[in-house]
Amino acid sequence: MQFIDLKAQQQRIRAKIEENIRRVLDHGQYILGPEIGELEKRLSEYVGVKHAISCASGTDALLMALMAYNVKPGDVIITTPFTFIATAEVVSLIGAKPVFADIDPKTFNLDPEKLEETIVKLPSPLRGWVKGIIAVDLFGLPADYDAINAIAKKYGLFVIEDAAQSFGAEYHGKKTCSLADMSCTSFFPAKPLGCYGDGGAVFTNDDNTADLLRSIRNHGQGNDRYDNVRIGINGRMDTIQAAILLAKLDIFPEEVVLRQKAAQRYTELLTSHFSLLTPSVPEGLMSVWAQYSLLARDSHVRKRVQDALAEAKIPTAIYYPKPLHLQQAFASLGYKQGDFPITEDCAARIFSLPMHPYLAPQEQEKIVNIIGDMK
């Protein structure tokens, strides 16, 4: 059994993928070829925003967004400690300071109350350096953007939506990647919409911001390739990756539906298990289920469940075993164990089951039966 079954997906569209790649090989425009423009058009139409600017990875997407906001050394960006390192890594890379706020125990996303509390409790000199918020849509579920955007407006901050795991999800009728001032996603192979390498995109409705992002991703280019009007990065998506994503986009809406069905089956089968807490999706929201993550009663139950499944050759994963505030990379920030109790509690109990659109009901029943047979 696969944790994420990319082979089953590829079997459906292998001919289309090969056709698209062959077209790239024929025209030879491996950087910023015509497939890039076609992909960006389809991505922006799917999300419902004016501009999608493709780039080399989800990390580059976040970095480009911060650069577009002219974030400088000394600036403060508030985000969650319960996410992949890239979310806060880009803040440090640009010389700014990540400051963390704790999460909601039901959604695992940034808690708006804790967010405002964090802003208010910052020492007054530091509070003046706060420039923005990066909210993360963890495991495919959108964060609480009505509340987060309202807090940002109150304090004069920008919001970046880190939708690396949530492309295809919905928030009160709107698609993710359209829920903040700028939104970023990843097309890493394991994501709900993934290419066969690294890839990402930034979304915006602002024409000037879109032009700025296109310049930043291409070494700060101006009117021609040797006219550099700002400092940028080499953040372009390869044309071949765009060709692969175009083939995958054809079946993506159906795959989102299949993810809903797989998640619903899991929840129905697991609801009665006393030692596991199934995921919570607030009313009006739709997760794209990048992961199906459970909270065990404690770390001992988690280990027993994982061991039992491993014995049956069923893979599981822990996202994320060590929160960002306890990572050595962020030791200079001065955080310690106990600073974010909800994040730390979730990290000690969370684990994820196999999840993808081609997960068969009998596979899910096998997983749940093994968990149910534990004594």
C-alpha positions in Angstrom: 0.0 0.0 0.0 1.3 3.5 -0.9 1.1 6.5 1.4 0.5 8.6 -1.7 -0.1 6.7 -4.9 1.4 8.7 -7.8 1.7 5.6 -10.0 -2.1 5.1 -10.1 -2.6 8.7 -11.2 0.1 8.5 -13.8 -1.5 5.4 -15.4 -4.6 7.4 -16.1 -2.8 10.2 -17.9 0.5 8.8 -19.0 -0.2 9.3 -22.7 -1.2 12.9 -22.2 1.9 13.6 -20.1 4.2 12.1 -22.7 2.4 14.1 -25.4 2.9 17.3 -23.5 6.5 16.6 -22.8 7.2 15.7 -26.4 5.7 19.1 -27.4 8.3 20.8 -25.2 11.1 18.7 -26.6 9.9 19.7 -30.1 9.9 23.4 -29.6 12.9 23.4 -27.2 11.8 26.4 -25.0 12.7 24.8 -21.7 12.6 28.0 -19.8 9.5 30.2 -19.9 8.1 28.3 -22.9 4.5 28.6 -24.0 3.3 26.0 -21.5 4.1 28.4 -18.7 1.7 31.0 -19.9 -1.0 28.4 -20.6 -0.6 26.9 -17.1 -0.7 30.3 -15.4 -3.9 31.2 -17.3 -5.6 27.9 -16.2 -4.4 28.3 -12.6 -5.7 31.8 -12.3 -9.0 30.8 -13.8 -9.4 27.8 -11.5 -8.6 29.9 -8.4 -10.6 33.0 -9.5 -7.9 35.6 -9.4 -6.3 37.8 -12.1 -2.8 36.5 -12.0 -0.9 33.3 -11.3 2.9 33.6 -11.4 4.5 30.2 -11.6 7.9 29.7 -10.0 10.4 27.0 -9.1 9.0 25.8 -5.8 6.6 26.6 -3.0 9.5 28.0 -1.0 10.4 30.4 -3.8 6.8 31.4 -4.0 6.9 32.5 -0.3 10.2 34.2 -0.8 9.0 36.1 -3.8 5.9 37.3 -2.0 8.0 38.7 0.9 10.4 40.4 -1.6 7.4 41.9 -3.4 6.3 43.4 0.0 9.8 44.7 0.4 10.3 42.9 3.7 13.7 43.9 5.1 16.1 42.8 7.8 14.7 43.6 11.2 11.0 43.3 10.1 8.8 40.9 11.9 6.5 38.3 10.3 4.1 36.3 12.4 3.3 32.8 11.6 2.6 29.3 13.0 5.2 27.0 14.6 3.2 24.0 13.3 4.2 23.8 9.7 7.0 22.8 7.3 10.1 24.8 7.9 9.9 26.7 4.6 7.1 28.9 6.0 9.4 30.5 8.5 12.7 29.7 6.7 12.0 32.3 4.0 11.5 35.0 6.7 14.9 34.3 8.1 16.5 34.1 4.6 15.4 37.6 3.9 16.8 38.8 7.2 13.5 39.4 8.9 12.4 37.8 12.2 9.7 35.1 12.4 7.5 35.3 15.5 5.2 32.4 16.2 1.6 32.3 17.5 -0.1 29.1 18.7 -2.6 27.0 16.8 -6.3 26.0 17.0 -6.4 22.4 18.5 -9.2 21.4 16.1 -8.0 22.7 12.8 -4.2 22.8 13.5 -4.2 26.2 11.8 -3.2 29.6 13.2 -5.5 30.6 16.1 -6.8 34.2 15.4 -7.1 34.9 19.1 -3.5 33.7 19.8 -2.4 35.7 16.7 -3.8 39.0 18.1 -2.5 38.2 21.6 1.0 37.7 20.1 0.8 41.1 18.4 -0.4 42.9 21.5 2.2 41.3 23.8 5.2 42.1 21.7 7.5 44.7 23.3 6.6 48.1 21.9 9.8 48.7 19.9 9.4 45.2 18.3 5.7 45.7 17.6 6.5 48.6 15.3 8.5 46.3 13.1 5.7 43.8 12.5 4.9 43.9 8.8 2.8 40.9 8.0 1.3 37.5 8.7 1.8 34.2 7.0 -1.2 32.0 7.6 -0.8 28.3 6.7 -3.6 26.0 5.4 -2.3 22.9 7.1 -3.1 19.4 5.7 -5.3 21.0 3.0 -7.7 22.9 5.3 -8.0 26.7 4.9 -7.1 28.9 7.9 -9.7 31.3 9.4 -9.1 34.1 6.9 -12.1 36.3 7.9 -10.6 36.6 11.3 -7.0 36.8 10.3 -7.6 39.4 7.6 -9.6 41.5 10.0 -6.7 41.4 12.5 -4.3 42.3 9.8 -6.4 45.3 8.7 -6.7 46.4 12.4 -2.9 46.6 12.8 -2.0 47.6 9.2 -0.4 44.3 8.2 -0.3 42.3 5.0 -1.4 38.6 4.9 0.2 35.9 2.8 -1.7 32.7 2.4 0.6 29.7 2.5 -1.6 27.3 0.5 1.2 24.9 -0.2 -1.0 22.0 1.0 -4.4 23.4 0.1 -4.7 24.0 -3.6 -8.2 23.0 -4.6 -9.8 23.5 -1.1 -12.6 26.0 -0.5 -13.4 28.7 2.1 -17.0 29.9 2.2 -17.3 29.4 -1.6 -13.9 30.8 -2.5 -11.0 28.8 -3.7 -7.8 28.7 -1.7 -5.0 30.9 -3.2 -7.6 33.7 -3.4 -8.0 34.3 0.4 -5.3 36.9 1.2 -3.4 39.8 -0.3 -1.0 37.3 -1.9 -1.2 33.6 -1.9 1.4 30.9 -2.5 1.2 27.2 -3.3 3.6 24.3 -4.0 3.5 21.7 -6.8 5.9 19.3 -5.0 5.0 15.8 -6.3 3.1 14.8 -3.1 0.8 17.8 -3.0 -2.8 17.6 -4.1 -1.7 19.0 -7.5 1.9 18.1 -8.0 4.5 18.0 -10.8 7.4 15.6 -11.2 9.9 17.8 -9.5 9.7 21.1 -7.7 7.3 23.9 -8.6 5.1 26.6 -7.2 3.0 29.7 -7.9 2.0 33.1 -6.4 -1.5 34.5 -6.9 -2.6 38.1 -6.8 -5.3 40.3 -8.2 -3.0 43.4 -8.4 -1.5 44.1 -11.8 1.5 45.9 -10.5 2.3 43.2 -8.0 2.1 40.6 -10.7 4.6 42.5 -12.8 6.8 42.9 -9.8 6.7 39.1 -9.1 7.5 38.3 -12.7 10.6 40.5 -12.4 11.7 39.1 -9.1 11.5 35.4 -10.3 13.8 36.3 -13.2 16.8 38.0 -11.6 15.0 41.3 -11.2 14.7 41.7 -15.0 13.4 44.9 -16.5 12.7 45.4 -20.2 15.2 42.9 -21.4 17.3 40.1 -20.0 20.3 42.3 -19.3 18.3 45.1 -17.8 18.1 44.3 -14.1 16.0 46.9 -12.2 16.0 45.2 -8.8 17.5 42.3 -6.9 15.7 39.1 -7.7 16.1 35.3 -7.8 16.3 32.5 -10.3 12.8 31.3 -9.5 11.4 30.2 -12.9 9.4 27.0 -13.3 10.8 24.6 -15.9 8.6 24.4 -19.0 8.5 20.6 -18.7 7.0 20.8 -15.2 4.3 23.1 -16.6 3.5 20.6 -19.3 3.1 17.9 -16.6 0.8 20.1 -14.5 -1.3 20.9 -17.5 -2.0 17.1 -18.0 -2.8 16.8 -14.3 -5.1 19.8 -14.2 -7.4 18.0 -16.6 -8.3 15.4 -13.9 -7.8 17.5 -10.8 -11.4 18.5 -10.2 -12.4 14.8 -10.2 -9.5 14.0 -7.9 -10.7 16.6 -5.4 -14.0 14.8 -5.3 -12.3 11.5 -4.8 -10.3 12.9 -1.9 -13.5 14.0 -0.3 -14.9 10.5 -0.5 -11.8 8.9 0.8 -11.7 11.3 3.8 -15.4 10.7 4.5 -14.9 7.0 4.5 -12.0 7.3 7.0 -14.1 9.5 9.3 -17.1 7.3 9.2 -15.0 4.2 9.9 -12.9 5.8 12.7 -15.5 7.9 14.5 -16.2 5.2 17.1 -12.6 4.6 18.0 -12.2 6.0 21.5 -8.4 6.6 21.4 -8.3 8.6 18.2 -9.7 12.0 17.3 -10.7 12.5 13.6 -10.0 15.7 11.7 -12.4 18.7 12.2 -13.6 20.8 9.2 -15.5 23.9 10.2 -18.8 24.6 8.5 -18.5 26.4 5.1 -15.0 25.0 4.5 -13.8 22.2 2.3 -10.4 20.6 2.9 -8.5 19.1 -0.1 -7.0 16.5 2.3 -3.4 16.8 1.5 -3.1 14.6 4.6 -5.6 12.7 6.7 -4.2 13.4 10.2 -5.4 11.9 13.5 -4.7 12.8 17.1 -4.0 9.8 19.2 -5.0 10.0 22.9 -1.2 10.2 23.8 2.2 9.4 22.2 2.1 5.8 23.4 -1.2 5.1 21.6 0.3 6.8 18.5 3.3 4.5 18.6 1.2 1.4 19.0 -1.0 2.3 16.1 1.9 3.1 13.9 3.7 -0.1 14.9 0.6 -2.2 14.2 0.2 -0.7 10.8 3.9 -1.0 9.9 3.7 -4.7 10.7 1.0 -5.0 8.0 3.3 -2.9 5.7 1.0 0.1 5.8 2.9 3.4 5.9 2.1 6.3 8.2 3.8 9.6 8.8 4.1 12.3 11.4 3.7 15.9 10.4 5.3 17.5 12.3 7.3 15.8 15.1 9.3 18.9 16.2 7.6 22.3 16.0 9.5 25.1 14.4 10.1 27.0 17.7 12.1 24.0 19.0 14.2 23.5 15.9 17.9 24.2 16.1 17.7 26.4 13.0 15.5 28.9 15.1 17.4 28.6 18.4 18.5 32.2 18.1 14.8 33.3 18.5 15.0 32.2 22.1 11.9 30.0 22.3 11.7 27.1 24.7 9.6 24.0 25.4 6.2 25.1 26.8 6.0 28.3 24.8 3.3 26.9 22.5 1.5 24.2 24.5 -1.2 23.4 21.9 1.3 23.0 19.1 3.6 20.9 21.3 0.6 18.7 22.4 -0.5 18.1 18.8 3.1 17.3 17.7 3.3 14.6 20.4 0.0 12.9 19.3 -0.5 13.5 15.6 0.0 11.1 12.8 -1.2 10.7 9.2 -2.7 7.7 7.3 -2.3 6.9 3.6 -4.3 9.5 1.6 -4.7 10.0 -2.1 -7.6 10.0 -4.7 -7.1 6.3 -5.6 -7.3 4.8 -2.1 -9.7 1.9 -2.4 -12.4 1.4 0.2 -11.1 -2.1 1.1 -7.6 -0.6 1.8 -9.2 1.9 4.2 -11.2 -0.9 5.8 -8.0 -2.9 6.3 -6.3 0.1 8.0 -9.2 0.7 10.3 -9.6 -2.9 11.2 -6.0 -3.2 12.2 -6.4 -0.1 14.4 -9.7 -1.5 15.8 -8.1 -4.9 16.7 -5.5 -3.3 18.9 -5.8 -4.2 22.6 
